[in-house]
Amino acid sequence: MFFPIIDYGFYENFSSYVTPDMKDCIDIMAVESEQVPAKDAALVIGWDGVIKRALNQEAFINTHKDSIRINEVKQ
């Protein structure tokens, strides 16, 4: 299977120009795009990495309850 990966690391260059929720979303998504969590239906990061990412996503959801990016972070 093939699927596109957006290079969110590129968007980090513009983080100082966006709202706090967008900056936090870019930070979360940059980690996801730089080191994908799974390939060929198997995890390629350790469980510590999975937990850290989940905690970052939970913090985003709790901090930015009205963000238009909540669904993107949840995915």
C-alpha positions in Angstrom: 0.0 0.0 0.0 1.0 3.6 -0.6 -0.2 6.7 1.1 1.0 10.3 1.0 2.8 11.8 4.0 2.6 15.5 4.4 5.9 17.0 5.5 4.7 19.0 8.5 8.3 19.7 9.4 8.3 22.3 6.6 5.3 24.1 8.3 7.3 24.4 11.5 9.1 27.3 9.8 5.8 29.3 9.9 4.8 28.4 13.5 5.4 31.9 14.8 2.8 33.2 12.4 -0.2 31.0 13.3 -2.5 30.7 16.3 -1.4 28.6 19.3 -3.7 25.7 18.5 -2.3 25.6 14.9 1.3 25.7 16.2 0.6 22.8 18.6 -1.1 20.8 15.8 1.9 21.4 13.5 4.2 20.2 16.3 2.2 17.0 16.8 1.9 16.3 13.1 5.6 17.0 12.4 6.5 14.2 14.8 4.0 11.9 13.0 5.4 12.7 9.6 9.1 12.6 10.5 8.8 9.2 12.1 5.7 7.3 11.0 4.3 5.1 13.8 3.6 2.0 11.6 4.6 0.4 8.4 3.2 -2.8 6.9 0.7 -3.0 9.7 3.4 -3.2 12.4 4.6 -0.6 14.9 8.0 0.9 14.0 8.2 3.0 17.2 8.4 1.8 20.7 5.5 1.8 23.2 7.1 4.7 25.0 6.9 6.7 21.8 3.2 5.7 21.3 2.4 6.7 24.9 4.2 10.0 24.5 2.4 10.8 21.3 -1.0 9.9 22.9 -0.3 12.2 25.9 0.6 15.1 23.6 -2.6 14.5 21.6 -4.6 14.4 24.8 -3.0 17.6 26.0 -3.9 19.3 22.7 -7.5 18.2 22.9 -7.8 19.3 26.5 -6.1 22.7 25.9 -7.7 23.6 22.5 -11.3 22.3 22.9 -12.6 24.7 20.2 -9.9 24.1 17.6 -10.8 23.2 14.1 -7.8 20.8 14.1 -9.1 18.5 16.9 -10.4 15.8 14.4 -7.0 15.9 12.7 -5.2 15.3 15.9 -7.6 12.6 17.0 -6.8 10.7 13.8 
